Amino acid sequence: MTSDWYDGIGRPRYVVAPMVDASELSWRILCRRHGAQLCYTPMFHSNVFVKDSKYRRDSLQTCDEQDRPLFVQFCGNNPETMAAAAKLVEGHCDAIDINLGCPQAIAKRGRYGSFLQDEWKLLQSIVSEMSKAVSIPITCKVRIFEDVAKSVQYALMLQDAGCKLITVHGRTREQKGPLTGIASWKHIKAVRFTFEENNDIRQILATAQNLDDFRLVCSKIRTKYLPLHEGIQYYDDNNNISRNGFDLILPPWICQPYVRISPEEHTKKMNMHNKVQDENQCKRLHEDTDGNIISRKKMKKLRRILRRPPRPDNQSGRSGDICINNGCLNPLGGKCIYKFCKKCCRNKCFAENLDCTGHRILVRTRRDMAKKFSDICEKDSCQ
């Protein structure tokens, strides 16, 4: 990471991470009012962004005076397309981020996010092409590998390709949903060393397995920082975390722990859910009007018949007869008084000045009305 560039955007410490369908302009402005120093856009799909002007116009909404510094995040797997997308947003942001951390099924189908982390040559090409295409920095959000050394090598590869800043999500691609588990600070530290002053508390947090461990972390943090917050002790090195060397801007013990259920409990819960569904399906037996057991398919057919019962025999539709006009093979109109199809009936009525109430063809009636109207107009003009 180039220090001059990071200094140029104010060395932000309070960052609002990108969230799909949430990190739009109004949300970013609200976050900045409450202390956020850097915001990301939602993730944009580079291929759609380049090809669809409406998607581009609707997605990237910003205002320079209130929405900077800003990182725009893209996903994709084509170096040329990613570079073209970066070029389109270059003048509206301070850096462009590549999403290499999404673990969801849609990312697997689209071949982007964390499902590119094994394709190092492709990633090198993507980062390199994007870096050459724009004058602002290219950054990456990544997930870790099981092996710490490989995670470090992965980060170094992206750095050598032109990445100026790496955001490390300390979980593997498989750690998601109920199987998320605990983030590995060991991996994060290996990629980028952190402050040493809270390492003992951080170690408890990283290995916490129950609520008591999380309560202990909150308690230790509160005990350590409360005197600083109340002004009993004073910060020698403020670093923008207090107002006057005390009175912490964001007291760290305010954040309370949230614990997901364990993978074992999740698996047990899903097994019970499936078992209940299977039992309910076995009990849902379908019977006809005589009480006989029938299949679900046949039951649906019976319900359709009940909704639309068949016509009685004396109310059947077409008889199957054809038009009596010579050479015509069209079906006979059921109510035609001349026993013609509609086309032949229309021709007959037009030629012979007739009406057919069965086909609702009113040639004679309309001609009589037109003649009557013409006589009235002629009489009026003579007067």
C-alpha angles and dihedrals in degrees: 000000000000108000093207091058093047091047088051092063092046100262092270118214102175106066129177107215121223115270124188112246091358111068096074123139097272091052092048093051091049091051092049090054088058096050107282110148099186131026136188128213118235115274112280124202105238096211094053091041092057097043104037116062092186092054089047093049094046096043104046107056117154144142117215097213095057105021107059141147090040133170119203114210125211135182127200145111105232116089095205093048093046090050091049091050090049090052091054093057100034094106095048103054145035099235140001120232127206115214106225095151108067108118099181126123092248089060090052091051092046094043098233139103117040090349089079095056092099094051099077097162091054092048091049089053093047095050092043095049093047092048091052093047098056139038096222125080125276116220133186136213110207143175124223134251122232089252114071094208092053090050090054091046089050092054092046091051091055091046092052090049091058107276110148100191132021125202110202120208101199096220134085124246090260094055103092139119113000088349093058096112125172123330114244109240087180090068093043092050091050090056095042125006114232133206112297098213096085100033094115092053091041090055090056091049093048093053098036114136104172144025093267090062092051091047088052091054092051091047094051092047091049093048091049099046105030093083088052091048093050095046096249087120127029133222114240091188108037101182090185095290096113136036101230105002088292137039097077115232091216111020102212097216092064092080107087123206124261116197125197119215114267120263090249092053091046092052091047091049092051092048090053090048092052091046092053090049091051092049092049091050091052091052095049099089119169122220133188124226091279093054096254119145111248136176124267090247093055091046090056090051091052090051091052090051091051091052092048110025116196119262119258116258092253090055099053119143123231117009095216093246120134132227113287092220109112114262095007116123098181118122117269117257106247095221101030110129091209095048091240133132115253095262095050091042091055092050092048093049092048094049097042100033095244140145127225113198091186092062093029091238108153105178097142094043093052094045090052090050091050092049092048091050090048092052091051092051092048091050091050092050092051092054 
